Every structure is written in structure tokens, then in C-alpha cells.
């Protein structure tokens, strides 16, 4: 027996004979629909948004059952775009947040009707929403991942669509804000829910999920004076981050403050700080701000966090003046119990959108009449005849 008689040798020779036209066509279409990647990505066959053959299946479906935006060139008209950023290259304790977008989308099927009795809103009636799928990020190079996220989220902002970024670890906060600031003629405020300050400059010599707001507040029109952090505390806080907050003038609202002054007053103060001399405000919600009894599926859990109802009540206040976008980060489903962390994350996203609708900041308010139908269309609807 010699090398040429090996099955492996015969199959290697056969590979050269296999057709590749369909694969090439699929790759070309994915690049066309998914747009070109950031300049730092050397392989130019990788699209900015994942449009591979199994992209929708791998995503676990779309968020809340909305339409999948297959061709990103046609992103014109929707009010809201859900965008996945499956990154966990920035984690420092327990990895796994790259599976966060998939887990959030899958469990959001429970909320696919989009109706909330207490808010009196039906999101599917008030908003045009699409799911853009996941950004192609490399977990082997966090800076290239940042470039991809920056370019993808900026593409959404540029088209006047409200981005809901599904993380991913909290390092994505930096490129998410970096993507927004060029489109705002003035300062950007940041409302940040978390148990960690995330204001360190580096972690183990790299940017991580503990550093996004150090670098975001280096952006000239995202000053730390408009950064308000809610829920910071416990035994995993960084002294360097606290030092940065003090020196740069960021504001920290602890659970002690909430217990002393109450949810409403603290939320009102957060709103005032974020909007002072700012033109737009971005919301960053780290799921670990919730007590791990309610959100165990996260990378760095901290006991004694916010109760879900406390967080939802604060969100209803701090988002009522409008937002430029939001991110929901640090869902790590590997550590979850019965999907309860993902359930909380989906609730946060939907609650924010519902509040924005009710406050007239996004889409169409429930009490607004829809556009009048043409007389012939209205009559067809009454008679049960097909329209169009």
C-alpha cells in the first residue's frame, strides 16, 4: 500500500472535481445582501451582516416574529431594526454571550403577538419592525469586531431607523456609541444600567466588557458629564472605574440611593443628567443589573441587584423623552435556568419600545388614527373582498 491508495488521498482528489457554482452564487448573494465588511476585515468575501444559507435558522428565528430583512440594501422605512452582535471576546469571567442574540430571539416567540395589556399598546400595530440578523463578528479579534459593529449600527442610524442591538458582551457598548455619535449634531447622553461601572481603560491589556464607557466617553460629543450609571455596586466593582467616574464627572446612582430616594426621583435625576445639553440619548442595559435570582444567565453575576419591577419602572421614566437607540447585553444562556434571563431581557426591550410608542417618540401612538383608506379599499374590507 502507498499514499495514493489511501481513502483520504482519493477523496482529496475528488474534491477538485466537485462543482462549486451554487456555493459561489450563494456567497455572492450573501455579500450583495449583507453589504461589505469594515475595511479592517481582510477577507472581502465576508459580508457585514451574516447572510449565510442557515443564517435565519442559526439565529433561532427573528425577534418577536418580525420580518427578516434579507437584503440590507433595502433597509428603508421601518421604525425599528433588531441587530444581533454575538460577541464574547470581551468577557473576563464566564464566556458565552455570543449565544445571547439567539437565546433572546428564540424566547421572544412568547411575545410575538406584541400586545401589552398594562401599557395598552400593540407593537405590531404601532411600529414597522424588522430583524436584520447578526453582524459578522470575529471573536478572535475584538478590534475588528468593533469595526464591524460600528459600521453595521451606523448603517442603521444613517437610515433613520431605531436600532435595538442584542448582545453580546458589554464591550459592544463602545462601538454602538461610536456608531451613533457622527449622526448627532451635539452631545449624546448615555443611560447605563449595570452592577459594574465598565469605566476601566483596559482589562489584561485589552478593551473588554469592563471598558466600554471609558472609551465611549473619550468621544468628543459623548462626554462623561452626560453619562449616568444606575445600579453600580456590590463586590465586583473596579476601583479604577470609580476613579474614572469621579475624575470625568460621570454620575452613579446606587441601589442605596434608590432605597433612600425612591425609584421615581432617581429616575428623574438620571433623565435630567443624561439630557443636560444633549441632543440624543442612548440606553445601555446590562442584564446583570438585575439580581441573579431573576437573571442567573450572565457572565459576571452580582448579588443584591435590582428587582425586575424596579428596573421596568425606572425604564418607563428614563426612556419617556425618547432614545436614539438601545442595547441589551450580557445574556449568557449557558448559565440560565429555564430561560428566565432571556425572558427578562426580552421584557426590557419590549417595555422600552412600548414606552417610546406611548410617549409619541417612536412609531404611531395607539390613540392616533391610521392613515385613511381609499373609499374603494374601505368598501372591499367591509365586504370581505381581497384588497390590492
C-alpha positions in Angstrom: 0.0 0.0 0.0 1.2 3.5 -0.8 -0.1 7.0 -0.2 -2.2 7.1 -3.4 -4.2 4.1 -2.2 -5.4 5.9 0.9 -9.1 6.8 1.0 -8.1 10.3 2.2 -5.9 10.7 -1.0 -8.7 9.6 -3.3 -11.3 11.9 -1.6 -8.8 14.9 -1.7 -8.5 14.3 -5.5 -12.3 14.0 -5.8 -12.8 17.4 -4.1 -11.2 19.1 -7.0 -13.8 17.6 -9.3 -16.8 18.7 -7.3 -18.9 21.6 -8.7 -18.8 25.0 -6.8 -21.2 27.1 -8.8 -24.0 27.1 -6.3 -21.7 27.8 -3.4 -20.1 30.7 -5.3 -23.6 32.1 -6.2 -24.7 31.9 -2.6 -21.6 33.6 -1.4 -22.0 36.4 -3.9 -25.6 36.9 -3.0 -24.8 36.9 0.7 -22.2 39.7 0.1 -24.7 41.6 -2.0 -27.5 41.4 0.5 -25.3 41.6 3.6 -23.1 44.6 2.5 -19.3 44.9 2.5 -17.5 44.4 5.8 -15.4 47.1 7.6 -12.1 48.0 6.0 -10.1 46.1 8.7 -11.6 42.8 7.6 -9.1 41.3 5.1 -11.4 38.5 3.7 -13.7 40.6 1.5 -16.0 37.6 0.9 -17.3 38.1 4.5 -20.4 40.3 4.5 -21.1 42.8 7.2 -24.4 41.1 8.1 -24.5 37.3 8.2 -26.5 36.2 5.2 -25.3 32.6 5.0 -27.5 29.7 4.0 -28.5 28.9 7.5 -28.4 32.4 9.0 -32.1 32.6 9.9 -32.1 29.1 11.4 -28.9 29.8 13.4 -30.5 33.0 14.7 -33.3 31.0 16.3 -35.9 32.8 14.3 -36.5 36.6 14.2 -37.1 38.7 17.3 -40.8 38.6 18.3 -41.6 37.1 14.9 -40.9 40.3 12.8 -39.9 40.1 9.2 -36.3 39.2 8.3 -34.5 42.0 6.4 -32.7 39.7 4.0 -31.5 42.5 1.6 -29.8 45.2 3.7 -29.7 47.5 0.8 -33.5 47.9 1.1 -33.4 49.0 4.8 -35.7 51.9 4.2 -38.9 52.7 6.1 -39.0 50.6 9.2 -39.2 52.2 12.6 -37.1 49.6 14.4 -34.3 47.2 13.4 -33.2 44.4 15.7 -29.5 43.6 15.2 -27.5 40.8 16.8 -24.0 41.3 18.0 -22.9 37.8 19.0 -19.6 38.7 20.7 -18.0 37.4 23.8 -14.4 38.2 23.1 -14.6 40.9 25.8 -15.7 38.6 28.7 -13.3 38.3 31.7 -15.0 35.6 33.8 -17.6 33.4 32.2 -17.9 33.5 28.4 -21.0 32.6 26.4 -22.7 35.8 25.4 -22.1 35.1 21.8 -25.2 32.9 22.1 -27.2 35.8 23.7 -28.9 37.1 20.5 -30.0 33.6 19.6 -31.5 32.9 23.0 -33.3 36.3 23.1 -34.8 35.7 19.7 -35.9 32.2 20.5 -37.7 33.0 23.7 -39.2 36.2 22.2 -41.6 33.9 20.4 -43.6 34.1 23.6 -44.1 37.8 22.9 -44.7 37.5 19.2 -48.2 39.0 19.5 -46.7 42.3 20.6 -49.6 43.3 22.8 -49.3 44.5 26.4 -52.5 45.0 28.3 -51.0 47.2 31.0 -49.4 49.6 28.5 -52.3 49.5 26.2 -50.1 49.1 23.2 -49.7 46.6 20.3 -46.2 47.0 18.9 -47.1 45.3 15.6 -49.8 47.8 15.0 -47.8 50.9 16.1 -44.3 50.0 14.7 -42.8 48.8 11.5 -40.1 46.4 12.7 -37.5 44.1 11.0 -34.8 41.8 12.2 -31.5 42.4 10.3 -29.9 39.3 11.7 -26.5 39.1 13.2 -23.4 41.2 12.4 -20.5 39.1 11.3 -18.0 39.5 14.1 -14.8 37.6 14.8 -14.3 36.6 18.4 -10.6 36.1 17.7 -10.0 39.9 17.2 -12.1 42.3 19.3 -11.0 45.4 17.4 -12.1 44.0 14.1 -15.4 43.0 15.8 -15.7 46.6 17.0 -15.2 47.9 13.4 -17.9 45.5 12.2 -20.4 46.5 14.9 -19.7 50.2 14.4 -20.2 50.0 10.6 -23.4 47.9 10.9 -25.1 50.0 13.6 -24.1 53.2 11.8 -25.8 51.9 8.7 -29.0 51.6 10.6 -28.6 55.1 12.2 -27.9 56.6 8.8 -31.3 55.4 7.5 -33.1 56.9 10.5 -34.1 53.5 11.9 -34.1 52.9 15.7 -31.5 50.2 16.4 -32.1 47.5 19.1 -28.7 45.8 19.5 -28.9 42.3 21.0 -25.6 41.4 22.7 -23.1 40.1 23.1 -20.9 41.1 26.0 -20.8 44.7 27.1 -17.7 45.6 25.2 -20.1 46.3 22.3 -21.2 49.5 24.1 -18.2 51.3 22.8 -18.8 50.6 19.0 -22.5 51.1 19.5 -22.0 54.6 20.7 -19.2 55.2 18.3 -21.6 54.4 15.5 -24.2 56.9 16.7 -22.1 60.0 17.5 -21.3 61.0 13.9 -25.1 61.4 13.2 -25.8 63.7 16.2 -25.2 67.4 15.9 -24.5 67.8 19.5 -23.8 65.8 22.6 -25.1 62.2 23.2 -26.2 61.2 26.7 -25.8 57.7 28.0 -28.1 55.9 30.5 -26.4 52.8 31.7 -28.0 50.1 33.8 -25.4 47.8 35.3 -23.8 46.4 38.5 -20.3 47.2 37.2 -19.0 50.6 36.2 -17.3 49.5 33.0 -15.1 52.5 33.1 -11.7 50.9 33.2 -9.3 51.7 30.4 -8.2 48.1 29.8 -8.5 44.6 31.2 -5.5 42.4 30.8 -4.1 45.0 28.3 -7.1 44.9 26.0 -10.5 46.5 25.7 -13.1 44.3 27.3 -16.6 44.3 28.7 -15.3 46.2 31.6 -14.0 49.1 29.5 -16.7 50.4 27.0 -17.6 53.7 28.8 -14.0 54.7 29.4 -13.5 54.7 25.6 -17.0 55.9 24.7 -16.7 59.0 26.8 -13.4 59.8 25.0 -15.6 60.6 22.0 -15.9 64.4 22.0 -19.7 64.5 21.7 -20.3 61.7 24.3 -19.0 63.4 27.4 -18.9 61.7 30.8 -20.9 64.5 32.2 -23.9 63.1 30.3 -23.2 59.5 31.5 -25.5 58.3 34.3 -25.0 54.8 35.7 -27.8 53.0 37.6 -27.3 50.1 39.9 -23.5 50.1 40.3 -22.3 48.3 43.4 -21.5 45.0 45.1 -18.2 43.2 45.5 -17.0 43.2 41.9 -16.7 46.9 41.3 -13.5 48.3 39.8 -11.7 51.0 41.9 -10.2 52.3 38.7 -13.6 52.6 37.2 -14.8 54.6 40.2 -11.8 56.8 39.9 -12.6 57.4 36.3 -16.2 58.3 37.1 -15.0 60.8 39.8 -12.4 62.4 37.6 -14.6 62.7 34.5 -17.7 63.7 36.3 -19.9 60.7 35.5 -22.9 60.2 37.8 -23.6 57.0 39.7 -27.0 56.1 41.2 -26.6 53.1 43.5 -29.3 50.8 45.0 -28.7 52.6 48.3 -29.8 55.8 46.5 -32.9 54.1 45.1 -33.8 52.7 48.6 -33.4 56.2 50.1 -34.8 58.5 47.5 -37.2 56.2 45.6 -37.4 54.9 42.1 -39.2 57.9 40.6 -36.8 60.6 42.0 -33.7 58.6 41.0 -35.1 58.0 37.5 -36.0 61.7 37.1 -32.5 62.7 38.1 -31.0 60.2 35.6 -33.2 61.7 32.9 -32.0 65.2 33.8 -28.3 64.3 33.8 -28.4 62.4 30.5 -30.3 65.1 28.6 -28.5 68.2 30.0 -27.2 70.0 26.9 -27.5 66.8 24.9 -29.3 66.3 21.6 -29.9 62.5 21.8 -29.7 59.8 24.5 -28.6 56.1 24.2 -29.7 53.3 26.5 -27.3 50.6 27.6 -29.0 47.8 29.6 -26.7 45.1 31.1 -28.9 42.2 32.3 -26.6 41.7 35.3 -28.1 44.9 36.9 -30.9 42.5 37.9 -30.4 40.3 40.9 -29.2 36.9 39.8 -32.2 35.3 41.4 -34.1 36.7 38.3 -31.2 36.8 35.8 -28.7 34.0 36.5 -27.7 33.6 32.9 -25.0 36.2 32.8 -21.2 36.2 32.8 -20.5 38.2 36.0 -23.5 37.9 38.3 -23.6 40.2 41.4 -26.0 39.5 44.3 -28.3 42.2 45.6 -29.2 43.8 42.3 -32.4 45.5 41.1 -35.7 43.6 41.1 -37.3 43.3 37.6 -40.2 45.6 38.6 -37.8 48.2 39.9 -35.9 48.2 36.6 -39.0 48.3 34.5 -40.4 51.2 36.4 -37.2 53.1 36.1 -37.1 52.4 32.3 -40.6 53.8 31.9 -39.3 57.1 33.3 -35.8 57.4 31.8 -37.0 56.5 28.2 -40.0 58.7 28.0 -38.1 61.7 26.4 -37.0 59.4 23.6 -33.9 57.5 22.7 -31.5 57.3 19.7 -31.1 53.5 20.2 -30.6 50.8 22.8 -28.5 47.8 23.5 -29.4 44.7 25.7 -26.2 42.9 26.7 -24.6 40.1 28.8 -27.2 37.4 28.4 -25.3 34.1 28.5 -27.8 31.3 28.1 -25.4 28.6 29.1 -25.8 29.6 32.8 -29.5 30.3 32.6 -32.3 28.4 34.4 -35.4 27.8 32.3 -34.6 30.8 30.0 -35.6 33.3 32.8 -32.7 35.6 32.0 -33.7 35.7 28.3 -37.3 36.3 29.3 -36.2 39.3 31.4 -34.1 40.6 28.5 -37.0 40.4 26.0 -39.3 42.1 28.5 -36.8 45.0 28.8 -36.6 45.5 25.0 -40.4 45.4 24.6 -41.0 47.6 27.6 -38.7 50.3 26.2 -40.4 50.1 22.7 -43.9 50.2 24.3 -42.9 53.3 26.4 -41.5 55.1 23.3 -44.7 54.4 21.4 -47.0 55.6 24.2 -44.9 58.8 24.6 -45.1 59.6 20.9 -41.4 59.2 20.4 -41.5 56.2 18.0 -43.9 54.9 15.5 -47.6 55.7 15.9 -49.4 56.2 19.2 -52.3 53.8 20.0 -54.7 56.7 20.1 -53.7 58.0 16.6 -55.9 57.1 13.8 -54.3 55.1 11.0 -54.0 56.7 7.6 -57.4 56.9 5.9 -58.1 54.2 3.4 -59.3 54.9 -0.2 -63.1 54.6 -0.3 -63.0 51.6 -2.6 -60.5 49.8 -0.3 -62.6 50.5 2.7 -65.7 49.1 1.0 -63.8 46.0 -0.1 -62.7 45.4 3.5 -66.3 45.7 4.7 -67.4 43.2 2.1 -64.6 40.8 2.9 -63.2 41.1 -0.6 -59.4 40.8 -1.3 -57.6 44.1 -1.4 -54.8 45.3 -3.6 
